[in-house]
Amino acid sequence: MSEQDDGPGLHTLPFTVDHGGHELTVTPTLVESDRGLVLIDVGPEGAVDSLRTHLRSLGYELTDIWLVVLTHHDADHAGGLADLLEHTDAAVATHPAEAPYITGERDPLKGDGERYPPVGVDLELTDGSRIPTLAGPMEVLETPGHSPGHVSLYFPDTGLLLAGDALVADGDTALAGPKPEFTPDMDRALESVADLATLEIDGVVCYHGGYVEEGTARIAAIAERSSGE
């Protein structure tokens, strides 16, 4: 388990945990800012020990996290949040359409009725919102389909995309579209992929698969091939 430095102020934090009775490898991302650390996605329940190990290898502690951004409410992204918040007083941010699932007002759309401990949401993020970081401005992109309010994060200064589950990199190809079996609105999800293809992207961090040196051309090809199926 080792973090990858994807440029000044940004680190991927891949680790493998037990989730639903099987091993799952996930890739939260840590971004440094003048206010402290920004963590994009947490991981499922049981993720905190792995996060702590990564942070300490970078010279940080969990208490250095000031903001958690959730790309969406699925348990493999948000399940460990309640545990994390026992170790830090970080604010929690997500899209307004995701907030009710995280706070417990609604049950998660996936997971057979079981849910992780609900937590409060402090900030609601919408398309075009920007968070200043040491890696440059981090822009919120609405990329719904995989979930109602799924967001991706884009660094226009470096052309890096944090795709969440809007794209995946853990299959037979270096970069692919969202997984249909876990995507309730596949048509809308593919529209989101087409929207991403309008940006200048040089590299992508997928929550499932980590960093891939693929960009706009590959994303456009995914959208074009999917629209022709």
N, C-alpha and C positions, 0 to 999 in steps of 0.2 A: 504494500500500500504506500504509494508515494504521490505527493502533489506535483502538479505540473505548473510551471510559471509560464503563463501565456502572454507576458508583457509586463511592463511596470505596473505594479499595484493590483495584479489580478492572478489568482491561483485556482486551478481546479483541484477538487478534493475527492478523488474516487475511492470508494470503499465497498466492501461486500458484506451484507448482513442477511440474517434469516428474515424472510418476509412471506407470510402465508405458508410456511412449511417448506420453503425452498430458498436457495441462495439467490440473492439479487444484488447486482452491482449497480451502483448509482453514482452520479457525479454532481454534487452540489458545487457551487462556485463562490469563492471569497473575493471580495473587492475592497481594497483599502480606500479610505477617504479621510479628510481632515477631521471628521467627527468620530471616526472609529471604523470598525469593520462592517461591511454590508455582506450578509450571507444570502445567497439566492438558492432557495429550497434547503430543506433540512435533512430529509430522509425519513424512512419509516420509524416506528417505535423501535428503540434500541440503537439509534444512530449516534447518540451523544458521545459515547466513548470514542468512536472513530473520529468524530469531529474534533474532540479535544486533542487527540493524538496528532492530527494534522495541524491544528493551530499551534500547538506547542513546538512542533518541528519548525514552524515559521517564526517562533518567538512571541506568540500571542497566547492569551487565555480566552475561555468562553466569555468572560466578563468584558472583553474588548469589543464584542459584537454590539453595535448600537441599533442596527436595523436588519430585520429579516424580511426579504421579499419572496413571496410565494408565487410561482408561475401559475399554479392552480391548486385545487384542494385535494387531489388524489392522495391516498394514504401513504404511498411510497415517497411523496414529496413533503407532506405536512404532518405525518403521523408522529414524528419525534418532536414536534414543536413544543408541546406542553412540558415535556421533560427538559428541553433546552431552556425554557423560560424559568425553570427552577434554579438555573445557574447564572442567568443574566437578565437585566431589566430592559432588554431590547424592545423597540417598537416593532409591530408587525404590519406589513403592507401587502395588499393584494388588490385585484380588480373588484369593483363593486358586485359583479355577478358571482364571484367566488366567495365573498365574505360570509353569506348566510350558511354555507356548508362548513366553514371553518369555525364559526361561532356556535354551531349547534342548532341554529334555527331550522336548518334542513339537514336531512341525512345525506351523506355522500352518494353520488350517482352510481358508484361502483363499490363493490365490496360485500355483497350479499347481506346488507342490513347491518353489518358490524361497523362501528366507527371508532376512531381514535378520540382521545380526550379533547373536547372543544376548548378553544382559547379566544380571547378578544382580538379584534382587528382595530388597529389605531389609525391607519392611513389607507385610503382607497386610491388606487392608481388607475388612470385612464390614458388612452392613447395620446402619445406625444409628451407625457410627463417626463421630466428629466431629473436625474439625481446626480449631483456633482461627485466625482470620484477621482482618485489619483491616476486612474486609467483613462481619464477623459469623461465627458458627460455620458451617462448611461440612460438611454432613451427607452421608454416603455412602448411596446408595440402590441396592439390588440391582435391576437391570433387565435380566435375562437374556433371551435369544432371538436377538438379533443376534449374540451370541457367548455361550459358556456362563456366563461370569462378568462380563458387561458391567455397569458401574456408571454411574450418573448422580450429579451433585453438586447439593445443594439448599441454598440460603441462606434459612432460615425467616424471618430478620429482615426481608428485603427481598422475599421471594417470587420470587427468581430461580432458575431451573433451568439447570444446565449439562447438556444432554441427551446429549452424546456422539453416538452414532448411534441412540439409542432413538427420536429424532424427527429429521426433516430439514426444511430450509427453502430448498432449492435447486431446487425444482420449480415447478409451475404454481400451487400454492397457498402462502399465507404460511407454513403449518406443516402437516406431514403425518407419517404414521407411517413406520416404518423401510422401507427399500427391500427388497422381497421377493427380488430377485435376489442380494442380498448378505446375506440373513438366513436362516441354516439352519433355525431353529425359529421360523417366523412366528407360530404360535399362541401360543407362550410370549412372544414379543416383544409381541404385542397385549395379552396379560395384563399385561405390564409397563406398557404405555401406560395401561391402565385403572387400575393402581395409582397412576400419576402423577396421574391425574385426581382422586384423593382429597385431593390437597394444595392449599394456597392458593398458586397460581402466578400471577404477574403478567407475567412475561417469560421468554423461553427463549433460550439460546444453543445453537444446533446446530453441531456440528463442520462440517457441510456446509450452509452458508447463513448462519451467523452469528446475530446477535441479531434476534429478532422480538418485537414487542409483542403477544404472544398469551399466553394463560394457561389456567387451569383449564377454562373453558367450551369452548375450542377443542380441548383435549386430550380432554375427555370426548366431544366430538362425533366425533373420530377413532376413539375406542374403540367408540362405539356404532355408527357406520356400518360399521366393519370387522367387528364381531360379527354384523351382519345380512347380510353378503355371502355 
